[in-house]
Amino acid sequence: MHRILVVDDEREIVDILAKFLEKSGFDVVTAYGGKDGIDIILSDERIDLAVLDMKMPQVSGADVLEAMYNAGKVIPVVILSGSLGVQKNIEVVRKLGYNENDILVKPINLGDLLEAVKKKLP
């Protein structure tokens, strides 16, 4: 069973996405903010894919991606964003080998999320 990490600072969104992904047959780990997401990614815990919000206070999604990259962790990511217009986020996304096709703009459709997740997993 694939293990998915959901990272967002909005608890309600994390809980909704986690419940949906669990019902879709995935094992889900949750993080309520970027720092928790980094801690989980850098641990020895197996993560097959991350669903990651970009705009979070203190530790952003871009910070999480950079920490993952700097640690040599290669994990497929589906990025959640309130808009595509945040230039710093787009630059980090591109630098790390992702593109705009890896981003779902909030509010997201759960069917689109499931499709994006399935495309990223082997």
C-alpha positions as CSV (number, residue, x, y, z in Angstrom):
1,M,0.0,0.0,0.0
2,H,1.4,3.4,-1.0
3,R,2.0,5.8,1.9
4,I,1.1,9.5,1.3
5,L,2.1,12.5,3.5
6,V,-0.4,15.3,3.5
7,V,1.1,18.7,4.6
8,D,-1.0,21.8,5.2
9,D,-1.3,24.4,7.9
10,E,-5.1,24.2,7.7
11,R,-6.1,21.3,10.0
12,E,-9.6,20.9,8.3
13,I,-8.0,20.6,4.8
14,V,-5.5,18.0,6.1
15,D,-8.2,16.0,7.7
16,I,-10.5,16.1,4.6
17,L,-7.7,15.1,2.3
18,A,-6.4,12.4,4.6
19,K,-9.9,10.8,5.0
20,F,-10.4,10.9,1.2
21,L,-7.1,9.4,0.4
22,E,-7.5,6.7,3.0
23,K,-10.9,5.8,1.5
24,S,-9.2,5.6,-1.8
25,G,-6.9,2.9,-0.5
26,F,-3.8,4.8,0.6
27,D,-2.0,4.8,3.9
28,V,-1.8,8.4,5.0
29,V,0.5,10.3,7.3
30,T,-0.5,13.9,8.3
31,A,1.5,17.0,9.1
32,Y,-0.1,20.2,10.3
33,G,2.5,22.6,9.0
34,G,5.8,22.8,7.1
35,K,8.1,22.0,10.1
36,D,6.2,18.8,10.9
37,G,6.3,17.9,7.2
38,I,10.1,18.3,7.1
39,D,10.5,16.3,10.3
40,I,8.5,13.4,8.8
41,I,10.3,13.6,5.4
42,L,13.7,13.6,7.0
43,S,12.9,10.8,9.4
44,D,13.4,7.2,8.3
45,E,9.7,6.8,7.7
46,R,8.8,5.6,4.3
47,I,6.8,8.2,2.2
48,D,5.9,7.4,-1.3
49,L,4.3,10.7,-2.2
50,A,3.7,14.1,-0.5
51,V,0.7,16.3,-1.0
52,L,2.1,19.7,-0.1
53,D,0.5,23.1,0.5
54,M,2.9,25.9,-0.7
55,K,1.6,28.8,1.4
56,M,2.1,28.1,5.1
57,P,3.3,30.4,7.9
58,Q,6.8,30.0,9.3
59,V,7.9,27.1,7.1
60,S,6.4,27.3,3.6
61,G,5.9,24.5,1.1
62,A,8.9,25.9,-0.8
63,D,11.0,25.5,2.4
64,V,9.8,21.8,2.7
65,L,10.8,21.2,-1.0
66,E,14.2,22.7,-0.4
67,A,14.8,20.7,2.8
68,M,13.8,17.5,0.9
69,Y,16.1,18.3,-2.0
70,N,19.0,19.2,0.3
71,A,18.6,15.9,2.1
72,G,18.7,14.0,-1.1
73,K,15.1,12.7,-0.6
74,V,13.4,12.0,-3.9
75,I,9.7,11.9,-3.2
76,P,7.0,12.6,-5.8
77,V,5.0,15.7,-4.8
78,V,1.5,17.0,-5.7
79,I,1.6,20.7,-4.8
80,L,-1.4,22.6,-3.5
81,S,-1.5,26.4,-4.0
82,G,-4.0,29.2,-3.5
83,S,-2.7,30.7,-6.8
84,L,-0.1,30.1,-9.5
85,G,1.1,33.7,-9.2
86,V,3.5,33.3,-6.2
87,Q,6.8,33.8,-8.1
88,K,9.1,32.5,-5.4
89,N,7.1,29.3,-5.2
90,I,7.2,28.8,-8.9
91,E,10.9,29.3,-9.1
92,V,11.5,26.8,-6.3
93,V,9.2,24.3,-8.0
94,R,11.0,24.6,-11.3
95,K,14.5,24.5,-9.6
96,L,13.6,21.2,-8.0
97,G,12.4,19.6,-11.3
98,Y,8.6,20.2,-10.9
99,N,6.4,22.2,-13.1
100,E,3.0,23.9,-13.2
101,N,1.4,20.5,-14.1
102,D,2.4,19.3,-10.6
103,I,0.3,22.1,-9.0
104,L,-3.4,21.9,-8.0
105,V,-5.0,25.3,-7.4
106,K,-7.2,25.5,-4.3
107,P,-10.1,24.9,-3.9
108,I,-9.2,21.5,-5.3
109,N,-11.5,18.9,-6.7
110,L,-10.9,15.6,-4.9
111,G,-11.2,13.7,-8.2
112,D,-8.4,15.8,-9.6
113,L,-6.3,15.1,-6.5
114,L,-6.8,11.4,-6.9
115,E,-5.9,11.5,-10.6
116,A,-2.7,13.6,-9.8
117,V,-1.7,11.2,-7.1
118,K,-2.2,8.1,-9.3
119,K,-0.1,9.7,-12.1
120,K,2.8,10.2,-9.7
121,L,2.9,6.8,-8.2
122,P,4.3,3.7,-9.9
